[in-house]
Amino acid sequence: MAEKTIFCSMLVLEYLAKLNRETGMTVIIVSSELVELRSISDRIAIISDGKLSGILKPDDSDADFGLAMSGTRKGGMEND
């Protein structure tokens, strides 16, 4: 899926989350809607200047997300 998920029905998002839970299927959503992503994701990959800046958990701090989005945070990778 790609921008704009705000136009995507919550029913579709709920269905994708259900598929993920029940089948283990990976769902990739590209969005700038961080609040929405944090509410439906297990992990959030942050791309800054074309490079992976971090992989964060939805409950990581706002500061960690801000640093990753600015490209100054180089941690948060799953294998750190």
C-alpha positions in Angstrom: 0.0 0.0 0.0 1.2 3.5 -0.5 0.1 7.1 0.4 -2.6 8.1 1.3 -3.8 5.5 3.7 -6.2 8.0 5.2 -8.4 7.3 2.1 -8.0 3.6 2.8 -11.0 2.2 4.8 -10.3 1.2 8.3 -12.0 -2.0 7.4 -9.2 -2.7 4.9 -6.5 -2.0 7.4 -8.3 -4.2 10.0 -8.5 -7.0 7.4 -4.8 -6.7 6.6 -4.0 -6.8 10.3 -6.2 -9.9 10.7 -4.4 -11.6 7.7 -1.1 -10.8 9.4 -2.1 -12.3 12.7 -3.8 -15.4 11.3 -1.4 -16.3 8.5 1.8 -14.5 9.4 1.7 -12.7 6.1 3.9 -9.6 6.0 2.1 -6.4 5.1 4.1 -3.4 4.0 2.5 0.0 4.3 4.2 3.2 3.1 2.8 6.2 4.8 3.8 9.5 6.4 0.9 9.1 8.9 3.1 8.1 11.9 0.2 7.9 14.4 -1.6 5.5 12.1 1.5 3.4 11.5 2.2 3.2 15.3 -1.3 1.9 15.9 -1.2 -1.0 13.4 2.5 -2.0 13.1 4.8 -4.4 14.8 7.9 -2.6 13.4 8.4 0.6 11.6 11.4 1.1 9.2 12.4 4.7 8.9 14.0 5.8 5.6 15.9 9.1 5.6 17.7 10.5 2.5 17.2 7.2 0.8 18.9 5.1 3.5 17.5 3.0 6.3 17.8 5.1 9.4 16.3 2.8 11.9 13.8 0.0 12.6 11.7 1.0 15.6 8.9 -0.5 17.7 5.7 1.4 17.8 6.1 2.2 21.5 9.6 3.6 21.1 9.9 7.2 22.2 8.8 10.2 20.0 12.4 11.4 20.4 13.7 8.2 18.9 11.3 8.5 15.9 12.3 12.2 15.5 16.0 11.4 15.4 15.5 8.5 13.0 13.3 10.7 10.7 15.9 13.4 10.7 18.7 10.9 9.8 20.7 11.6 13.0 19.8 8.4 14.8 21.7 5.4 13.6 20.4 2.9 16.1 17.2 1.0 16.6 18.1 -1.7 14.1 16.8 -5.1 15.2 20.3 -6.6 15.2 22.1 -3.8 17.1 
